[in-house]
Amino acid sequence: MVALIVILFPPLLIAFLLVMERVEEPLRRPTTQREVEDFLGTATEAEVGTLANSGIRRAMSRWRARRRGRGRRVPDPVLTDRVTEPSEPAQHAD
């Protein structure tokens, strides 16, 4: 059991470090003026609230996540109109 831990620990540690590097990369990247302008033009009320309470980094992170589609999504509206199909199938001309 100890031998298995000794063998698996270094590759697992390296894998963890590589994943964390990918997670930290967007956090280290400075926010550009264009991103701030886009943010101010398309931010939701909740994202503006995050900007006021937590600062630009957290607000931009939340905004970027929403733009990538990873953020919480609003469920699609439920259709209430009933779609009826024609009673007779269309005839094709040969």
Buried (B, 14 or more C-beta within 10 A) or exposed (E): EEEEEEEEEEEEEEEEEEEEEEEEEEEEEEBEEEBBEBBEEEBEEEBBEBBEEEEEEEBBBBBBBBEEEEBEEEEEEEEEEEEEEEEEEEEEEE
